[in-house]
Amino acid sequence: MTESTHREERDGSQRRFAVWGREIPFRNPVFTGREKELADLQARLIEASTAVIGQPALPLYGLGGVGKTELAAEFAHRNRANYSLCWWVRCEREALIVNSLLALGRVLQLPDFRVEERDFSISLVIDALNRGEPHRDWLLIFDNATDAEMVSRYIPQGTGHVIITSRDSHWRRALRVDGIEVGEFETSETIEFLRKRVSALADVTPDPDASDQEGNQILGENKRRAQDAAELAAELANLPLAADHAAAYLAETGTSAQEYLRLFRGNAHRLLGTDVDIAYPQAVATTWSVSRNSISEGADDLFKLLAFFAPEPIYEELLLQPREAGSMPGALGSVLSGTTQFRRAVRELARFSLVKINPVRNVVQVHRVVQAVTQGQLLREDPEAAARFRSVAHQLLAASDPNAPDRDDSEQAYERSRQHLVPSGALESDDQLVRRLVVNQVRRLHRRGGYAESLSLGVPTLELWRARFGSDDRRTLALAVEIGIAMRRIGRVEEGLELNADTLSRLRSQFGEEDQIYLTCTASYSIDLSMLGRYAEALDTDLHLLPLYEQVFGPEHLDTLQMRNNIAVGLRCLGRFDEALTYDLETLAQRERILGLGDTDTLRSRFSIARDLRRLGRYEESLDAVRAVSNALEQKGEPWNHFRLIVGSDLGVSLRRAGYRAEAAELGNTVLRRCVQIRGANHRETLRTATNVINDRRLVDDLTGAQALGERTAAAWKDVVGADHANTVSAQVNLAIVLRSRGNPRDALQLDERALKDLTNIFGEAHPSPLAAMANLASDLAAIGEARRARELGEHALELSRQVRGADHPSTLSVAANLAVDRRADDDPESASELHDETIASFRDALGPDHPEFRLAAQGGRLSLDIEPMMN
């Protein structure tokens, strides 16, 4: 949530829109001391960094509870006029950082921003901050950072400033900058703070008309109050958080400082052990102990329960589930049985500053220090009670699971519970419903595009479950399936394949081939095989799975239809385009009937048909189909996710095939830039698009750009998938065409000779890809004067192409047109003219008289056959 206000400020004639994050703490009216630290912040961020681009982030580090957060908030309030954007980012876990930056993205209203595409949207936000658009003078505060490496990934380095608060003093290694150490208060500051907050410790102002005796009594009273404050400050070890809680208790209850000290000394606890990663002075632990003596049993039980959630806002909807209340121990069941009882207990806790309430968001929150101390004391002093409260926390988390991770309307429920999984110990739970929730969370994240978050949650949980429940446990295997999918989608295909292979073997031996988890894993494994270039294995696997899917799920189940879609992909990779089209048409009919015309899965089927049609040489039909899908996605406001990027890339290819070369090049370069921005330069999707754009640039006479892109893309494919992968070889074939076009046929010849051998090893001769390499090799031979060899190879290529593609396929006609040229060069003008005339007539019928391929062939020119990379 954010709070944005309009404010006019003059910089020339420009106005700016001020954004103030609602998560920024309210200004503390009794903020005390810290003038040295504030001056240091001012000097290092404001005065010494005027017009500096990429000002390093500035960490505030020190012991937990020393007031780093308060210091950062005070700086923001004091310098609000210097920034047009101030934003607060909580950093205890990666999910909190992501959610905060996504919220910022919504406020900034960035083009193409869609919260559903988490990884993409985060990149847009950071890029906007780096560029200083729409705000150059911004301030981001990353609060309570615990993992320098993780947090550093989200820190922008643009035109604004970043403050980090952390207990970790080792940020210099991560950021190469010295931070500001924040220590405890000076004793004078603690005393000043306490006397500001607690009226019973403040000086009494004497009446000007008071007698000397009354004046002396007031002076004595003020001295006693000052001594009480000093004694209290010493006992609290000058820790700001401890002083804050003590002050709140004294102010609310009217207890004297001496009585507080007596209670404090009788209830002090040791520092929490390192096993819970807490290192607070024992003074902090007393505040809640003293306060809890004055609250009801139900409120106390609720407080103990809250200690087993995360120190983040806890939604009322998560805690208040009346159906679960009946099985809860003690007074807790009554507190959680209805809104009235629950809110009464929460207000009781808030009175003593044990919790904070946000009635707008309907959440309750316990400070991380107090919460950790509470949990630690329970674990030490009453482990059975601690186990009961932890179990209740798990029970509430599990009950909140809608068990529908694929549905958009489940998003809010999963977001409420996700941040509490790790702190509550839910990952260690043996409760099957709790474990189901964890699996569903991992699945939901990768389906929403949060691949890194999915793996951050899933991978350590998998290790834990394997150790605790065994590698053959069914829930453990279900989790492994989702992790394998996330690995593939983030680009770690080989790891995903290895994990899926192991999971598949265990599922088959334990549960059989009709188990639903087994079927899901096998389908995922098949996609891995296809992405690694093992197309025949993938297709065989899918064909084996289809009857099992129909038996287990039913022939019209959405998972079964997806399996039919996967089979069509396999057929297309192997050059069996007519069969692929048959599968895709049947799937489309079912999806239209079940899901409707505009559903994304229906559009996926239409897109698959467009790809089939293009490979069958039906270019205009393909262009119409893919253009319709692209328009539908745009009208739906679909983000630039995996599917839309593929559609954009394919639309460019269809434009090129239909003869619209300039338009194809413009679109291809645009989509390639998006791929680099969203996926990275070496992501498979980016490389697929780049492989096609090589041809776009060549055909608009940008041979220099085409060669540079071709060399870079072929090298990247080799690094990502290996030298013998079909996509690596396809990029080399497209590069060879560019080299020949630039007058370097001998280098092109070397590439095409190797490509023909490699593609034949992968597919055999009777496949469109090796046939394209064969035709291009004939052109290389012709270019170096080897007319006879060029003709012999062309004759063989034409015969195979007619068998594989059909006599009237545009690619077959291109091979024939080239062969006519080679027959003439080989002193056979009669057969050359006969083949030329026959081919040109068919070319006109196939492409039309205005198509550039037809015009070039009609003029006796030579045609090149590029290869589209395999797309899974």
N, C-alpha and C positions, 0 to 999 in steps of 0.2 A: 504494500500500500504506500502511496506517496501523497504528499501535500504539495501542490504547485500553486504559486501565486504570481500574479502579474506585477511587474515592477518596471518602471521606465527609468533607464539610465542612459546618459548621453555619451556616446563615443563618436564624435562627428554628429551624424543625424540618425544613427542606428539605435534601435531599441532591442532589448533582449528579454527573454522569458526566463524567470528564475525558477529553478526546481529545487525543492528542499525535501529530502527524503523523510517520510514520516517515522522511519525507524531511528532517526537521530534522536537521542534522548533529549527531553526538555531541559532547558537551561537550569542548572542547580542554583537556586537563589542564595544558598549559603556556601557556594564554592569557596574554598579556602586555600591560600598559599599557591604554590606551584608557579610563582612568577618567573623564576629562573628558567624552568622548563618551557613555559609559554614564550618567553623571550627568545629562547633557543629555537623553538619551532618557527616563530615569526622570522627570525633572521635567516634560517636555512631554507624555508619554503617561500617566503614572500620577498624579503629584501634582497637576498643573494641570488634569486633565480629569475629576475625580470627578463622576459622574452627568451628564456631558455627552453628549448624543445627537449622532451624526454628527461625532465628533472627526475632524479632517482627517487624511488619510494623511501620514506623515512620511517623506520621502525621505532616505536616506543616499547621498550622491553623492561621486564622486572618481575618481581614476585607477584603471584596472583593476589588480588585484593589491594594492591597499592594505589589504585586509582588511575590506571592507564586509560580506561574507557572514559572516565570523568574528564581527564585532561584533554583527550582528543575531542570530546563533545564541546568543552569550553572553548577550545581553539576554533572550532567550526562556528560557534555562536559569535565569538568576538570578531571573526573575519568574514562574516556572512556577506558583507558588502563587496568583498574582493572576488567572489565567485558567483557565476550564474547557475551553477549546478553543484549541489552538495548531496552526497549519497553515502549511506551506511551499509556495510556489507558484513554480515556475521560469518565467521570462518571456522567454527568448531568442526564442521564437516563440509565436504565438497558440495553436497546437495544444497546447503544453505547459501553458499557462494553463487551457485548456478541460479537458484530461485531469485536471489536478490538482483543479479544482473539481468535476468529475464524481466523482472518487474521494472527495472530501469529502461529496458528496451521498449516496454509498453508505453512508458511515459514519453520517451524520445520520439515515438511514432516513426521508427526507421523504415525506409522502403524495404519491402519483402520480409519484414520481421513477422515471424509466426512462432508463438510460444510452443506449439506442438513440435517444432523441429528444434530441439534444445541445443544440440551442438552447433547447428548453423546459426541460430539466433544469437548465441553467446559470441560467436565470431563477429557477427554484425555489430554488436554493442561495443566490443573491445576495439574493433576497427574504427567505429565512429569516434570513440574517445581518442584514439591515436591520431586521427585526422583533425580533431578539434571541430567536428561538425555534428550537431549544430551548436555545440558549446566548446569554446576554447579554454575558458577559465573555469575548470571544474576541480572539485575536491572529492576524492573517494577515501573513506576510512574503512579499512579492513580490520574488524574488531575480533580479538581473541584468536589470532592465528596460531595454530598448533603444529602445522606441517609446512615448513618453508617451501619445499619442493612443489607441493600441491598448490599452495596459494599463489606462488610465483607465476604459475601458468595463466592466472586470471588478472594479473596486474597490467594495466595499460601503461604505455610509455610515450604518451603524447604530450599535449600542450598544458595539461593540468598537473595537480599534485596528488600524491598518495601518502596517507599515514597508515601505519600498521601497528596494532597493539598486540603484544604477544608475551607470554611468559618465557619464550625461547630467546636467549641472548645471542644465538648463532646466526642471525640474519645476515651478518656481514658476508658469510660464505655464499649465501644465496643471491644477495643484491649488490655485493661489493661496495657497501656504503656503511659508515658508522652510524648507529642509531643513537637514541637518547635513552639513557638508563633512568628509569623512574623508581626511586627508592621510597621507603616509608616517609611519612610526615616527619618533619622536625617536631620535637616535643611542643614547642610554642605553637605550631600549626595545629596539632591535635587539640590542644587546649582551646585555641581560638575557635576551631570547628565545633567542639562540644558546647562551648558557651554561646555560640550563635544558635545552635539547634535546640538547646534545652534551657527553658526560661529559669528553671531552678538553679542553674549554674551561672547564669548571666549576672552582671553587676546590677545592683539596685541603685537607682538614681536618687540621691538625697533631695529632700524638699529644701528649697533655698531658705525657707523660714524655720527649718528644724533647729532644735536646740543643739548645743554642743554634745550633750549626752546622746541624743538621737543620732547625731552625725557620727559619733564614734561607734555606736552600735551598728550603723550601716556599713562603716568601714570594716568593722570586724566581720560582719556577715559577708561582705564581698571578699575579704581575705579567705574566710572559710570556704566559700564557693570556689574560689580560685584554687585552693589546696585540693578540694574534692576533684575538680577537673584535672588537676595535675596528677593526682593519684590514679584516677581512672585512665588517663592517657598512658601512664607508665604500665599499668596492668594490661592494657590493650596493645602494648608494644607498638604504638603509633601506626597501626595498620588502618588505613582509611576506611576499609569496608567494615572492620570490627567497630570502629568509632561510630560509623553511620548506623549500624544496627543497635548499638548501645544507646545512642541518642534517641533513636526511634522508640525504643522500649521505655526509656525514662520519660519521654514526652507523653507517650500514650497512657502509661499506667500511673504516673505521678510518684513512682518509687524513688526513694532517695538514692543518691550516688553510693552512700555507704552500704545500704541494703543491697544494691545491685552488686557491689564489690563482694559482699558476703556470699550472695548466691553464685556469683561468678567463680569465686575461689572454691566453692563446694561442688561445682559442676564442670570444671575445666576438663578438657579432653586432650589427649595427645594428638600430635600432628597425624594426619592420615598417612597410611603407609604408601610406599611407592607403587604398590600393586594397583592402586586406583588413581595414580598419577596426580596426587594432590600434595601440596607442600605449604599449607597455610599455618600461621601461628595458632597456638591452641586457643588464644583469646576469641577467635572467630567462632569456635564451636559452642561457646557459652550462650550466645545471644538467643538462638532458637530454643535451647534448653530452658533458659529462664522464662522466655515468653510462653512456652508450651505449658508451664505450670498454671497459666491463667485461661487456657482454652478448653473447650469441651472434648469429650472422648472422641466424638465423631470427627471433629475438625482435626484432632491430633492424628487419627487414623488416616484421614485424607492426606494430611501432610506427609506421613510416612509413605503412603502410596505414591505421591508425586515424586518422592526421592528416587523412584525406580524408573522414571521416564527420563527423557533427555532434558537438559536445562534450556529447552526452547519453549516457545508458546505451545501449550497443550489445549487443543480445542475441546470445548464443552461436549461436543457431539461424540468425541472419542471416549471421554470419561463417563458420560451420563448415558448408559445403556441399561435401562430398567430390567430388561429380560435377563441380564446377567447378575443383577444385584442380589437376587435371592440366594445365590450360592456363595456369597462373599462372607468372610469371617467378621465377627464382632460388630461394632457400630458402623462399619464401612458400608454394609449392605443398605442400611437405612439412609445414609448420606447420599448414596448413588441411586436411590430408588425414585427420585423425583427432582424436578427443577428447584422447587422451593427449598428443600433440605440441602441440596448441593450448594446453591448460591449462598445460603445462610452460613454454611461452613467456610466457604471461600472468603466471604467478607470478614469472618472472624479471624482467619489467617492473615488477611491483608491488614487488619487493624494493627497487628504487631510487626508489620513489614516482613512477614515470613513469605508472602507471595505478592506478586503484582497482578492486577486485573486490568485487562483491556476490554471494556464492555463493547467497543465498536467491533472488534474482531471476535468477540466472545471467546477469549482465551484466558488462561491462567498460567503464570510462570513463576518458578522458584529460582532464585539466584543460584548460579552454578556452585558457588562456594558453600552456601548453606545446604544445598541439596546434597553435595558430595559428603559434607560432614555428617548430615543426617543418615545417609545410607551407610557410611562407614561405621558410625556408632551402632546402628542396628546389627550390622554384620558381626561386629565384635561382641556386643553385649547380649544380643538375643537372635542368634542365627536362625532359629526356627521361625520367629516372627518375620525376619527379613525374607526368608524363603516364601512365606505366605504372601507378603506384599508383592514380591517379584512375580509370583504366580498370578496374582490378580492383574497386574500390569499386562502380562502375556495374554491372559484371558480377554481383556478388553481389546487389545490389539488384534487378536484373532477374530473376535466377534465383529470388528469393523471391516473385515475383508468382504467385499461384494463378490469375490471369486469370479471376476470378469475382467481380466487384465487387458483384453482386446477391445473393450468398449470405451468409447470416449466419455460417456457419462459416469464412469467409475473413477475418473482422474482425481477428483477432489477427495474422495474417500481414501485413496491410496496416498495422496500427498499428506493427509493428516497423520497417517501412521508411519510413513517411511522414516522420518528423522528420528523416531524413537526405537527403531529396531536394534541398533547397535548398543546405545546406552542402557536399554532395558535388559540386555542379555538375551533378547529373543533369539538370536542366532544360535545360542547354546541350548535352547529349549528342545525337549523331546516330544512336546505336544504336536500331534500331526496337523492340527489346524494352524498353529503358529508357523510350522514349517511350510505349510501350503502358502501362507501369506508371504513368506520370504521368496519362494519360487515365483509367485505371481508378481511381486515387486520387481524382480530381476527381468521377467518377461515384459512387463509393462514399460520399463525404462528403455529396453532396446527397441521395442516396437514404436516408441515415441521419438526415436532418434538420439536418445541419451546413451550411446554405446559405452562411453568411458564410465559413466555413472553405474551402468548395469554391471560392468566388470568389476568396478571398485567394491560393489556390494557382493557380487556373486563369487568371485574367485577366493577371497579369504573364507567365505562361508563354506565353499566346497571343500577346502582343506580341513576345516574344522569338522564338518559332517563326516568326511571320510574317516577321520581319526576316531570320532565318537560313535558313529553308527555303522561304519563299514562302507567299503566302496560299492557293495552290491545292494545297499539299501535303496528302496524304490524312490523315496523323496530325494535322496542324494543323486540318483541317476537323473531324475526329472530336472534338478537344478543344473546338472552337467549339460543336459541338452540345451537349455537356454543360454548357458555360457558359451557353448560352441557356436550358437547362432550369432551372439553378440561379437564374438571374435571374428567371425567371417565378415560381418557387416562393418567392422572398424578396419578391416584390411589384413587381419592376422589369420589368413586362410589356412596356412599349413598347420598352425596350432589348433585351429578349430577342427580340421580334419583328423588330427591325431586324437583329440579329445573325443570327437564323435565316434571314431572307430572303436576306441576302448569302451565307451558307453554302450555302443550298439552290441558289442559282443556280450557284455554283462546282461543287458536287457533280454537278449535272445535266450541266453542260457537260463536266466532266472524266471522270466515271465512269458516267453514265447513270442511268436511273430504277430499274434493278434492283439497284443497289448497296445493301448493307445500311445503310451510314451515311446514304445519301441517304434511305432509307425512314424511318429513325429521326428524321432532321431534319425531314422533311415532316410526320410525325405531331406533332412538337413545335410546328412552325409552325402547324398547324391548331388546336392548343389555344390558342395565342396569339391567333389570329383570333377564336376563340369568346369568349375572355375580354375582348376589345376590343369585343364586341358584333357582330362580323361573322359571324353564325351561318350564313347561307346559304353563304358562301364556305367556311367550315370544313367544313360537311357535304359540299359538292361535292368538296373536297379528299380527305376521308376515303373517300367512295364511289369515287373514282378510285384510291386507295391499296389498297383491300381486295383486288382481284384480284392486284395486285403482291405483296402480303404472302402471299397464298395460294400464289403461284407460287414466290416466293423462300424463304419460311420453311416453307410447308406449311399446310394449312387448320386443323390442330389445334395449331399452335405457339402458345405463350403470347403472343407478340407479335401474332400474327394475332387471337387472341381479344380482346386489348386493343384492337385496331383496331375490332373489331365493337362493343365497349363504347363506344368513342368515337363511332361512328356513331349509336348509340342516344342518346347525349347530344345530338348535333346535332339529331336528329329531335325530341327532347323540347323543346329550345329553340324550335323552329319550330312547336310545337303539334301535331306529328304523333305523338300518344301511342300509338295502336294499333300503328303501325309500330315505334316504339321498344320497345314491349313484346315484339313478335315477336323482334327482335334480342336483347333481354336474356334472354328465355327460352331461346333457342338457345345463347347464351353460357353461361348458368348450367348447362345440361345438360352441356356439354363440360367446364367447369371442375370440376363435381362428379365427373365420371368420371376426369379427369386428376389433379386436385389433392386431391380429397376434400372432405367437407362442411364441415370447419372451417377450411380455408385462407382467408387474408385476401382473396385475389382472388375466391374463391367467395362470400364474404360481400359483397364489393363488388357482385357480380351480383345477389344477393338484395336488396341495398339499392336498386339501380337499379330493380328490378321494383316495389319498394314505392313509389318515386317515380312510376313510370308509373301504378300503380293509383290513387294519390291524385289524379292529374291527370285520370284517367278517371272520377272521382267515386265510386270504390269505396273509401270511406273506411275502413270496418271492416277490409277485407282489407289495405289499406295499413298500417293501424295494427298489425295482427298481424305483418305481415312486417317492418316496421322495428323493432318491439319485439324480435322474435327476433334480429335482427342486433345490436342494442344489447346484449342479454343475452349473446350469444356473445362480443362484444368484451370485455365486463366479465369474463366467466369466463376468457378467455384472458389477462387482465391487460394488455390493450392500453393503451399510454399515450395520453394525450390529444393525439394527433397530428392531422394534417389530416383523416384519414378519420373518426376518432372524434368530432371536433368537428362534422363535417357530419352524422353519424348522430344525434348528440344534438340538433342544431338541427332536423333533419327529424322526429324523434320528437315534438318539441314541436308542430310544424305538424300532424302527423297526429292528435295528441290534440285539437288545436283543431278540426280538420275533423270529427272524430267527436263533438264536443260536450263534451269534457272541458276546459272553459275554465280553471278554476282550476289544474288540474294542468299544463296547457299553459303558463300564465303562470309558474308556479313553475319548471318545467324551463327555459323559454326564458330567464328572467333568470339562472339558474345557468349555462347554457351561454354566455350573453353575457359574464358576468364572466370565465369561463375564457378566452374568446377574447381579451378585452382584456388579460388577464394574459400569455397565451402569445404572441399575434400582435401585439398593440398595437391601439389604438383605431381606427386608420384602415386596418387591413389589410382586404383584400376579404372574407376569411372573417368577420371581425368585423362588417363592414357588412351582409353577407348575413343573418347572424343577427339583427342589430339591426332590419333591415327587417321581419322576421317578428315580432319582439317588440313592435313598435309595435302590431300587431293584438292580441297577447295582452293587453297592458296596457289597451287600449281595451275589450276584452270583459269585463274584470273591474272596469270602472268606474274605472280609474286614468287618467282623461283628462288630468290635468295631466302625469303621467309619460309618457304616450303622446305628447303634443304635444311635450314637451321632447326626447324621444328621436327623434321624427320630424323635427323641425327640424334637430337635430344630424346625423342620419344622412343626410338629403337633401343637406345642405351638404357633408358629407364625401365622399359619392359623387361629387358634382360636382367636387370637388378631385381625386379619385383617378382617375376614368374619364371625366369630362367631362359637360357638361349634357345631351347628347343620347344618352347610353348608356341602354339599357333599364332597368338597375338604378337609375340616378338617377331616372328617371321613375316607376318602380314605387314607390320610397320616397315620392315626392311624391303619388302616388295614395293610398297608405295614410295619409299625413299629412292629405290632404284629407278623408278619412272622419272623422278625429278632429276636425278643425275644424268640420265640419258637426254632429257629435255635440255639440260644445260651443256650438252656437248661432251659428256664424259661416259660414253657407252661401255668402256672397258671396266670401270668400277661397277657400273650397273650390271654388267654381265656376271661379275664375280658374285654379287649379291643374289642375283636371280638363279644362278646355278645352285648355290647353296640352299636357297629358299625352295626350289623345286624338289630337291632331295629331301629336305626336312618335312615339307608339307606332304609329300608322298608317303614318307614314313608314318606320319600321323594319320592321314586319311585314306591313303591309297590314291591311285591315279584318277579314279572316277569320282572326283569331288570338285566343286567349283573353285576352291582355293588353289590347289596345285595346277588346275587348268589355267588360271589367271597367270601364275608364275611361268608356266610353259609358254603362253602366248607372249608374255613380255620378254622372255629369254630369246624367242625367235626375233623380236624387234631389236634386241641387243646385237644379235648375230648379224642381222641385216645392216645395222649401223656401222659395224666394223668391216663390212664388205664380204661377209660369209653368206652369200645368197643361197647357195645350195643347202647348207646346213639349216639356214632359216626356213627354207621351204619345206625340208623334210620334217622339221619339228612342227611347222605350221600344219602340215597335212595330218600329222598324228593328233595334234590338238583339235583340229576341226572335227575329225571323226569322233573323238571322245566327247567333245562338247555337244555334238548332235545327240549322242546317246544319253548324256547326263542332263543337259539343259533343254534339249529340244532344238530343232532346226531353226525355229523363228525367234528364239530368245535373243535379245539384243547383244548379249555377250558372245553368243555363237556367231552372230552376224559380224561382230567386230573381228573375231578370229578369221572369218571367211574373207572379210575385206582386206585384212593384212596379208592373207595368203595369196590373194589375187595380185597384190603388189609384188610379193616374193616370186610368184610364177613368172611375172613379166621380167623381173631382174634376173631370173634363171633361164632366160631366152625361151620362154613358152608363152608368147603373146596370145595365141588363140585360146588356150584354156584359161589364161588370165582374164581375158575379156569376157568369156562366157561366165566365169565365176563372179566377176565384178558386176555384170548386168543383173544377174540373178540375185546377188546379195543386195544391191541398191534398191531393187524393187521391193524386196522383203523389208529392208530397213525403213523405207518410206511408210509402209503399212504399219510397222511396229512403233515407230517414233514420231512420224510426221515429217513433212518437208522442212520445217523450221528448226528442228532439233540440231544443235551444233555437232553431235556425233554423226548424224546423217549427212550434213553438209560436208564435213571433213572426209567421210568415206566416199561421197560422190565425187569429190575433187581428187581422189586417189591418194589421200593422206593416210597416215598411219595412226591407228587407235591404240590406246593403252587401257589395260584392264586393272583397275585398283581392287583392293580387297578390303571389305569391311571386317573389323575385328569381331570376334565372337562375343556376344552379349548375353549374360545369364541373369 
